[in-house]
Amino acid sequence: MQEFPEGERRSQISTNGGDEPLWAPDGRELFYRSTDGKVMAVRILQTEPALQISAPVALFDDRYEPRSFDISPDGKRFVMMRRADDAPPPRLHVIVNWLPELEKLVSSSK
């Protein structure tokens, strides 16, 4: 975590790294996904004169899709996309140099 806008004070929040940070609506708690896939919570106890935070607490396990959680505006519920037990990993198709192919298809349909 880094002070804004000055950016002078920096503090490590996670104990083992993580990503997908998400602030609680009241700004007093930070959620993130740990490197082992758990959704973690850290309470911000105070910011002045120095930052004090709680130890990270695991909230959920790795059965949720990456980049798939948010918190309700009242801060009481999470919305998450759960991974099906037998679901294959998601696939991504990347098409490079697609413009010439598109132009060929469009011109042949006229």
C-alpha positions in Angstrom: 0.0 0.0 0.0 1.3 3.4 -0.8 0.3 6.8 0.4 -1.6 8.9 -2.1 -1.0 11.4 -3.7 2.5 11.9 -2.2 3.5 8.3 -2.5 6.2 8.6 0.1 5.1 6.0 2.7 4.8 2.4 1.5 3.7 -0.6 3.5 3.4 -4.3 2.6 -0.1 -5.6 3.3 0.2 -9.2 2.3 2.5 -11.7 4.0 3.1 -13.8 0.9 2.2 -11.5 -2.0 -1.1 -11.3 -3.8 -3.2 -9.4 -6.4 -6.7 -8.3 -7.2 -6.9 -5.7 -4.4 -10.3 -4.4 -3.5 -11.2 -1.8 -0.9 -14.2 -2.1 1.4 -16.7 0.7 0.8 -15.8 2.3 4.1 -12.1 2.3 3.3 -11.2 0.4 6.5 -10.6 -3.0 5.0 -8.6 -4.2 2.1 -9.3 -7.5 0.3 -7.0 -9.3 -2.1 -6.3 -12.7 -3.6 -3.2 -14.4 -2.1 -0.7 -16.3 -4.2 -2.4 -19.6 -3.1 -5.7 -18.3 -4.4 -7.5 -17.4 -1.1 -9.4 -14.2 -0.7 -7.8 -12.4 2.2 -8.9 -9.5 4.4 -6.8 -6.9 6.2 -8.3 -4.3 8.5 -6.8 -0.8 8.6 -6.6 0.0 12.3 -5.1 3.5 11.9 -3.3 5.6 9.3 -1.8 8.4 11.5 0.8 9.0 12.7 1.7 5.6 11.3 -0.1 2.9 9.5 -1.3 0.0 11.6 -3.0 -3.0 10.1 -4.4 -6.3 11.3 -2.8 -9.7 10.3 -4.3 -11.0 7.0 -7.3 -13.3 7.5 -8.4 -15.9 4.8 -12.0 -15.5 3.9 -12.5 -17.9 0.9 -10.6 -20.7 -0.8 -9.5 -21.1 -4.4 -12.8 -22.2 -5.8 -13.6 -18.8 -7.3 -12.7 -17.5 -10.8 -9.8 -15.0 -11.0 -10.9 -11.4 -11.2 -14.4 -12.3 -10.3 -15.2 -10.8 -6.9 -16.6 -7.6 -5.7 -18.2 -6.3 -2.5 -21.7 -4.9 -2.0 -22.0 -1.2 -1.4 -23.0 -1.8 2.2 -19.8 -3.9 2.7 -21.7 -6.9 4.1 -21.6 -9.3 1.2 -19.3 -10.5 -1.5 -20.4 -11.3 -5.1 -18.2 -14.0 -6.6 -18.2 -16.4 -9.6 -17.7 -19.9 -8.3 -15.7 -22.4 -10.4 -17.6 -25.6 -11.2 -15.9 -28.7 -10.0 -15.9 -30.3 -13.5 -15.5 -27.2 -15.5 -12.6 -27.2 -18.0 -10.2 -24.2 -17.8 -11.4 -21.2 -19.7 -10.1 -20.9 -23.3 -9.1 -17.7 -25.0 -8.8 -17.5 -28.8 -6.5 -14.8 -30.2 -6.7 -13.9 -33.8 -3.7 -12.0 -35.2 -3.8 -10.1 -38.5 -7.6 -10.3 -38.5 -8.2 -7.1 -40.6 -7.1 -8.6 -44.0 -9.3 -11.6 -43.4 -12.3 -9.4 -42.4 -11.8 -7.3 -45.5 -11.7 -10.4 -47.7 -14.9 -11.7 -46.1 -16.7 -8.4 -46.4 -15.7 -7.9 -50.1 -16.8 -11.4 -51.0 -20.3 -10.9 -49.5 -21.1 -7.9 -51.7 
